[in-house]
Amino acid sequence: MNERERILDLVKQGVISSEEALLLLENLAKNTDPHAQTEQSDNQPTDNEALDENEQELNALNTEIADVSGNLAAIETQLASLRKQVAANEEQIIVLDTMEDLDTLTQEKYQERGQLKQENLALNQEITELNQQRPELQAELADLEDQKRQLTKKRFSDVLPDDWQDQARERLNDFGSTMRDASSQIAHLVKDTVGNVMDNVDWKDITIKVPGLATEKFSQTFDYPDSQATILDLKVANGDVVFEPWDKPGFKIDADIKLYGKFKEETPLEAFNARARIDVNDDHLIFQVPNKRVSADLHVFFPSREYDHVTVRLLNGDVRFNEIHGKDFYVKSTNGDIQFLKSQVVMIEAQGVNGDIKVNEGTVHDVFLETVNGDIKLANSPETAQITTVNGTIRATYQQAFHTLSASSVNGDVKLAFPTTAALNGQAKARLGEVKSRLDQVPAKKNSKSVDLQRAGEGAGAITVSTTSGSILLKDSDQK
């Protein structure tokens, strides 16, 4: 192996750099050339000038590359910061939108939402402008890198022998042959080892985790043992709410909580508290979780007392009241069922969009029940009732006389039952269906579209019943 081959071999092994190899090859060429010694003094200035010119070009290119790379990195950093701010604003806007859905958006919060939207418009404009600058810098950087590669290649080719590729190919072939032999031996060893493990290890089921949305689950109990509150205000974006009586003087709320996504707070409870509003004193109990990235199933244990005002608003979830006593109840659930069981209430106003509404047993004086896609069931005898649904069936069973009843469904049946002693004074109309009556003293002909409901008895009995595509079925309460 001659000196030139040894130098090339050292470069391939990584012992010396390309620049060091160039210098050694240049020195070797000078030492082996018989005319080099005599002409060294004449050629030295020319060689140095060429080397200096090459170095200057490389230095200039490196400076330009550093400048362009710095500008590109600055744009990437600025884009990341802008996108982070836009994401934070969007999250706050979602919270404010949820508050609007829950009818809790104040004028101040409304203005804040407008400011956030305007800020995001400006930030997105900045992002667009920066994105337009980035391709130009990337193209310029790629061009400079290409120039540097060409210059380095030219400098290196000036000192390499013409047959360096053949020499390198021979050495690589030798290396490849050696590696194939080693790989074959390793493959046989691995195969034998794996086979031995498979034969001797008792394998169990393994659960493999795949990437998904990060979630935190935990349970928390909120105790308010001394609160004498008679005003309850609960608002939850995602989660069910159940009211249950107990024999203690204060309140307890058992919460099953899920947090979706990453949060900056150190603990899940801190993240929940930062996104909830909880205010409890002797006058009121306020428990609000309007953030859509938080799910909270609440089990509210309340003391037996008469509550002046109860408000529950849910976006996605069911609500159920068990044996509660109070005056005014306002309940709204966009996607979920609403249910009252054995409750003593003066007034119930319940609104839903996708879900059923049920008022079973107990007593209630006035009810206003409304839903879009769902059934309504009233197993009670309110003095005043207004019941409306678009796509669903209405069922109401009275056990005593009443003052006013209005029941209507667009695409569904209306089924009503009254005691034989109750007075009736009104009309039932079915546009596409028919009215069927098994009421005492109120006959209906076959395929009737309209029936006058006139019967003497207790109470005023003012009644209006209508449906568009369904039928109306009337009967006495003691009939099956």
Residue, then its C-alpha position, 0 to 999 in steps of 0.5 A: m500500500n503506497e502513501r496515497e492509499r494509506i491517506l485515503d484509507l485513513v479518511k474512510q476510517g474517520v481517523i483524519s478529516s478531508e482537509e487534513a487529507l488534502l494537506l497530506l496529499e499536497n505535501l506528498a505530491k511536492n515531495t515525490d515530484p523531482h522538479a518540485q524541489t527546484e520549482q517550489s519557490d516559483n510555484q509557492p506563491t501561485d498555490n498559496e493564492a489559489l488556496d487563499e481564494n478558495e478559503q475566502e469563498l468558503n468563508a463567505l458562503n459559511t457567513e451567508i449560510a449562517d445569516v440565512s439560517g439565523n433568519l429562518a430559525a427566528i421565523e420558526t420561533q416567532l411562528a411557534s409563539l404566534r400559534k401558541q397564542v392563537a391556540a390559547n385564545e381559541e381555548q378561551i373563546i370555546v369556554l366563552d361560547t360554552m358559557e353562552d350555550l349555558d346562558t351565563l355569558t355576561q356583557e363583559k365576557y361578550q366583549e372579551r370574546g370579541q377582543l380575542k377574536q380580533e386578536n386572533l385575526a391579527l395574529n393569523q395575518e402575521i402567521t400568513e406573512l411569515n409563512q410567505q417569507r419562509p419558502e424564500l429563505q429555504a430556497e436561498l439556504a438550499d442554493l447556498e448549501d449547494q454552492k458550498r458542496q460544489l466548492t468543496k467537491k472541486r477543492f477535494s477533486d483537485v488533489l485526489p487521484d483519478d482512480w480513487q473511485d476504483q480503489a474505494r469500490e474495491r475496499l467497499n467490496d471487501f468490507g461488504s463481503t466481511m459484513r455478509d459473513a458476520s451477518s450470517q453468523i449473527a442471524h443464525l445465533v439470533k434465530d437459535t436464541v429466539g427459538n429457545v425463548m419461544d419454547n421456554v417462556d410462558w407468554k401472557d397477554i400484553t396490552i399495547k398502548v397506542p397514541g391518543l388524546a391525553t386524559e386525566k381521571f380522578s375523583q374528588t369530594f367537595d364538602y360544605p357541611d355548614s352551608q344553609a344555602t337555598i339557592l342552587d346554581l349548577k352549570v356543567a359543559n360535559g357530565d351528568v348531575v344527580f340530586e339525592p337527599w341525605d340526613k346531614p345539615g350541609f352539602k356534599i358533591d362527589a365528582d368524577i372528573k376527566l381532563y382532556g389534553k395537556f394542562k400547565e397546572e402541576t396537579p389535575l385538581e389544580a387544573f380543574n379548579a382553574r377551569a371551574r367556578i365554585d362559590v358556597n355560602d349560607d345564601h347560595l351554592i354555585f358550582q360551574v364547570p363550563n370548560k368543554r375539555v373538562s367532564a364532571d359527573l356530579h352526585v349532589f347530596f342535599p339536606s332536606r329543606e325548601y329551596d327558593h331557586v334551583t338552576v341547572r344548565l348542562l350542555n352534554g349530560d343528564v340531570r335527575f332530581n330525587e325527592i327535592h322540595g322547592k319553589d322555582f326550578y329552571v333546568k336546561s340540557t342541550n343533549g341529555d335527559i331531564q327527570f324529576l322523581k317524587s319531588q314537591v315543587v311549585m314551578i318547573e321550567a325544563q328545556g331540552v334539545n336532544g333528550d327526554i323530559k319526565v316528571n314522575e310522582g310527587t306534586v307540582h303546581d306549574v310546569f313548562l316542558e319543552t324539547v325538540n327531539g325527545d319524548i315528554k312524560l308527565a305523571n302528575s297533576p299540575e294546575t297549569a301545564q304547557i308541553t311542547t315537542v317537535n319530534g317525540t311523543i307526549r304522555a300526560t296522566y292526571q289524577q285530579a282536576f286542573h286549570t290549564l293544559s296545552a300540549s302539542s307535538v309536530n311529529g309524534d302522538v299526544k296521549l292524555a288521561f284524565p279522571t272522570t271527575a275533571a272538567l274539560n273545556g277545549q279542543a283536540k286537533a290532528r292535521l294528518g293523524e286522527v283523534k281517538s277518545r275513550l273519555d266519559q261523555v266525550p265521544a269521537k267519530k272514527n277518523s276524526k281530525s278535530v274533537d270538541l272537549q266539553r265535559a262538566g266537572e271539577g276545575a276549569g279544565a281549559i285544554t288545547v291539544s294538537t299534533t301535525s303528523g301524529s294522533i291524539l289519544l284521550k282516555d280516563s285515568d282509571q282505564k288501561 
